[in-house]
Amino acid sequence: MKIPAWVSALSVTLLMQAVASFLGQSLPVIAPLITASAGMAPETIGHLQALVAAGTVLFLLFGGPFLLRWGPVLTLQIGAAVSALAMLLVGLGTPAALVVASLLLGIGYGPSPPAGSRILAATAPPRHRSLIFSIKQAGAPLGGACAGLLTAPVAAFYGWPAALVMTVIVSLLAALVIQPSKATLDSERDPNQSLRLHTVFQRQTWLAPMLALRHHPALPPLTVLAVSFAVVQGCLFTFTVTWLTVGHGLSLVQAGAAFACLQAAGVVARILLGWLADRTGKPMRNLLLQAAFGSLIAMAFGAMPEDAPTYAINLLAAATGFFAASWNGIYLAEVARLAPPAQISAATAGSTLFTFLAYLFAPVGFALLVSWSGSWSLAFILAAAQLGVVALFVALALRRAAVKEVS
């Protein structure tokens, strides 16, 4: 019995999404140990995660020619190798090394959205598009959950350098595992695509992703909603472990377990809510409702009293992850549906470019707010509240556009 093409495609993209997230989330999970060793303030992890997002933005702007030349699978493999190199640099433990490593870690993550969308858009059955994209995106919280469950205990008991070595091994093994899929999934690559500097950095290259958002009127408001979600998710993923250890007195292992609850709930939610989006046929409406619930629950998570019991922290973390960290698959499926087939990679890169700008600036703003106010809860509540406000304005904008189109 021949395995459907989309099964192989989903396996490759899910694995590489999970591994990319595992490496990316391992950094904030062991941040309290790394920043202390480097003589840096705990909230500095916000600035490092902003550099990770900046690296991803760089790839989304200039990575188009590489994706065309190498094909999506080879691009994912090279991204995994770059991420492994970044984690080795983290092991130097100096502020300068952490800065360079964070930027490289983001560049290594960069291929995942456009390469994954290109692979799945070519193979996923349309009636199951949201579910398949959501399963792929479930790899992100799955990798984060593994970071909380594996990286934190290894760092706590054997030291953070041992945890870094583990992440490097996982990344390189994953790149090796997907090697057999190159023959089929990289078949449409363009070996004649130029990678000269003037081609990569020309104006047309970095404008193409943003111009691709003009191909459908719903792409800009969808991107605005995704940016708002990214602000919440970026702050949650970056600061939860540090906040729980510094503000709530949890051990690194306990905080890692709560982080794993947040991420694991996101795995379940991405699959369940992706299936629901396919069943209802109204993915945008579902995302708006999810934003409203996510905003409220994330505010409750941020407002937890300092003496909250561990079980309550874990439950709220899971509820927050379920609604506030499970939007990505539906969003990417909608981008792929709305964009013309030839523009799916460019539109995905353009839209996710703006979400990663949110990942870049939100942690910086969060860290500055914590430093200025001395309150972690205030920063979490404000980040969560903006999601509800943005969802309301996006819903009104979409309704006005629908009325104008009908009339």
Residue pairs with C-beta under 8 A, 6 or more apart in sequence:
4 123
5 123
5 184
6 120
6 123
6 124
6 125
6 132
8 123
8 181
8 184
8 185
9 119
9 120
9 122
9 123
9 124
9 185
10 120
10 123
10 124
10 132
10 135
10 136
12 73
12 76
12 119
12 178
12 181
12 185
13 112
13 115
13 116
13 119
13 120
13 136
13 139
14 135
14 136
14 138
14 139
15 139
15 174
15 177
15 178
16 76
16 79
16 80
16 112
16 116
16 139
16 174
16 178
17 112
17 116
17 136
17 137
17 139
17 140
17 143
18 139
18 140
18 142
18 143
18 146
19 80
19 139
19 143
19 170
19 171
19 174
20 79
20 80
20 83
20 108
20 109
20 112
20 139
20 140
20 143
21 109
21 139
21 140
21 141
21 142
21 143
21 144
21 147
22 143
22 144
22 146
22 147
22 151
22 167
22 170
22 171
23 83
23 84
23 86
23 87
23 105
23 108
23 109
23 143
23 167
23 170
23 171
24 52
24 83
24 105
24 106
24 109
24 143
25 143
25 144
25 147
25 148
25 237
25 259
25 263
26 87
26 147
26 151
26 163
26 164
26 167
27 34
27 45
27 48
27 49
27 52
27 90
27 102
27 105
28 45
28 49
28 237
28 238
28 239
28 240
28 241
28 242
29 147
29 148
29 151
29 152
29 155
29 241
29 256
29 259
30 151
30 152
30 155
30 160
30 163
30 252
31 42
31 45
31 48
31 241
31 242
32 42
32 241
32 242
32 245
32 246
32 252
33 155
33 160
33 252
34 90
34 93
34 98
34 160
35 41
35 42
35 44
35 45
36 42
37 93
37 160
38 93
38 94
38 95
38 98
39 95
40 95
40 98
41 371
42 242
42 246
43 239
43 242
43 367
43 370
43 371
44 367
45 238
45 239
45 242
45 363
45 367
46 238
46 239
46 363
46 364
46 366
46 367
46 370
47 363
47 364
47 367
48 98
48 99
48 102
49 102
49 234
49 237
49 238
49 359
49 363
50 359
50 360
50 361
50 363
50 364
51 99
51 102
51 103
51 106
52 102
52 103
52 105
52 106
52 109
52 359
53 106
53 234
53 356
53 357
53 358
53 359
53 360
53 363
54 103
54 106
54 360
55 102
55 103
55 104
55 105
55 106
55 107
55 108
55 109
55 110
56 106
56 107
56 109
56 110
56 356
56 359
57 106
57 353
57 356
57 357
57 360
58 103
58 106
58 107
58 110
59 79
59 106
59 107
59 109
59 110
59 111
60 110
60 113
60 114
60 209
60 349
60 350
60 352
60 353
60 356
61 205
61 206
61 209
61 349
61 353
62 200
62 201
62 205
62 206
63 75
63 110
63 111
63 114
63 349
64 114
64 205
64 208
64 209
64 345
64 346
64 349
65 193
65 194
65 195
65 199
65 200
65 205
66 75
66 78
66 195
66 200
67 75
67 111
67 114
67 115
67 118
67 345
68 189
68 190
68 193
69 189
69 190
69 191
69 193
69 194
69 195
70 78
70 186
70 189
71 182
71 185
71 186
71 187
71 188
71 189
72 111
72 114
72 115
72 116
72 118
72 119
72 185
72 186
73 115
73 119
73 178
73 181
73 182
73 185
73 186
74 182
74 186
74 189
75 111
75 115
76 111
76 112
76 115
76 116
76 175
76 178
77 175
77 178
77 179
78 111
79 107
79 108
79 109
79 110
79 111
79 112
80 108
80 171
80 172
80 174
80 175
81 108
81 171
81 172
81 175
82 104
82 107
82 108
83 104
83 105
83 108
83 109
83 171
84 108
84 167
84 168
84 171
84 172
85 104
85 108
86 101
86 102
86 103
86 104
86 105
86 108
87 101
87 105
87 164
87 167
87 168
87 171
88 164
88 168
89 97
89 98
89 100
89 101
89 104
90 97
90 98
90 101
90 164
91 161
91 164
91 165
92 101
106 356
113 332
113 348
113 349
113 352
114 345
114 348
114 349
114 352
116 136
116 332
117 133
117 332
117 335
117 336
117 344
117 345
117 348
118 344
118 345
118 348
119 185
120 132
120 133
120 136
120 336
121 336
121 341
121 344
122 188
124 132
124 133
125 132
126 337
127 278
128 278
129 278
129 333
129 336
129 337
130 274
130 275
130 277
130 278
130 283
130 329
130 330
130 333
130 334
131 271
131 274
131 275
131 277
131 278
132 274
132 333
133 274
133 329
133 330
133 332
133 333
133 336
134 270
134 271
134 273
134 274
134 275
134 277
134 326
134 328
134 329
134 330
134 333
135 270
135 271
135 274
135 329
136 329
137 270
137 274
137 328
137 329
137 332
138 266
138 267
138 270
138 271
138 329
140 266
140 270
140 328
141 262
141 263
141 264
141 265
141 266
141 267
141 270
141 321
141 325
141 326
142 263
142 264
142 267
143 263
144 237
144 259
144 260
144 262
144 263
144 266
145 259
145 260
145 263
145 264
145 266
145 267
146 260
147 256
147 259
147 260
147 263
148 241
148 256
148 257
148 258
148 259
148 260
148 262
148 263
149 256
149 257
149 260
150 166
151 163
151 166
151 167
151 256
152 163
152 241
152 252
152 253
152 255
152 256
152 257
152 259
153 253
153 256
154 162
154 163
154 166
155 162
155 163
155 252
156 251
156 252
156 253
199 205
208 346
208 350
209 346
209 347
209 349
209 350
209 353
210 350
210 353
211 346
211 350
212 339
212 343
212 346
212 347
212 349
212 350
213 219
213 220
213 223
213 347
213 350
213 351
215 338
215 339
215 340
215 343
215 347
216 338
216 339
217 401
218 284
218 334
218 338
218 398
218 401
219 335
219 338
219 339
219 347
219 351
221 394
221 397
221 398
221 401
222 284
222 287
222 331
222 334
222 335
222 338
222 351
223 350
223 351
223 354
223 355
224 390
224 394
225 287
225 288
225 291
225 331
225 390
225 391
225 394
226 327
226 331
226 351
226 352
226 354
226 355
227 354
227 355
227 357
227 358
227 390
228 291
228 358
228 386
228 387
228 390
228 391
229 291
229 294
229 324
229 327
229 328
229 331
229 355
229 387
230 355
230 356
230 358
230 359
230 362
231 358
231 362
231 383
231 386
231 387
232 294
232 295
232 298
232 324
232 325
232 383
232 384
232 386
232 387
233 324
233 325
233 327
233 359
234 358
234 359
234 362
234 363
235 362
235 363
235 366
235 379
235 380
235 383
236 262
236 298
236 320
236 321
236 324
236 325
236 380
237 325
238 363
238 366
239 363
239 366
239 376
239 379
239 380
240 255
240 258
240 259
240 262
240 317
241 252
241 255
241 256
241 258
241 259
243 376
243 380
244 250
244 254
244 255
244 258
244 259
244 313
245 251
245 252
245 255
246 376
247 306
247 376
247 377
248 255
248 304
248 306
248 308
248 313
249 306
250 258
250 310
250 313
254 310
257 314
258 310
258 313
258 314
258 317
259 317
261 314
261 315
261 317
261 318
261 321
262 317
262 318
262 320
262 321
262 325
263 321
263 325
264 318
264 321
265 317
265 318
265 319
265 320
265 321
265 322
265 325
265 326
266 321
266 322
266 325
266 326
268 322
269 321
269 322
269 323
269 325
269 326
270 326
270 328
270 329
273 286
273 290
273 326
273 329
273 330
274 329
274 330
274 333
276 286
277 283
277 286
277 330
277 333
280 286
283 330
283 333
283 334
284 334
284 398
286 330
287 327
287 330
287 331
287 334
288 391
288 394
288 395
290 323
290 326
290 327
291 327
291 387
291 388
291 390
291 391
292 388
292 391
293 323
294 320
294 323
294 324
294 327
294 384
294 387
295 324
295 384
295 385
295 386
295 387
295 388
295 391
296 384
296 388
297 316
297 319
297 320
297 322
297 323
297 324
298 320
298 323
298 324
298 380
298 383
298 384
298 387
299 380
299 381
299 384
299 385
300 316
300 319
300 320
301 316
301 317
301 319
301 320
301 380
301 384
302 376
302 377
302 379
302 380
302 381
302 383
302 384
303 377
303 380
303 381
304 312
304 313
304 316
304 377
308 316
324 384
324 387
331 351
332 348
332 352
335 344
335 347
335 348
335 351
336 344
336 347
336 348
338 347
339 346
339 347
339 348
362 383
366 379
366 383
369 378
369 379
369 382
370 376
370 379
373 379
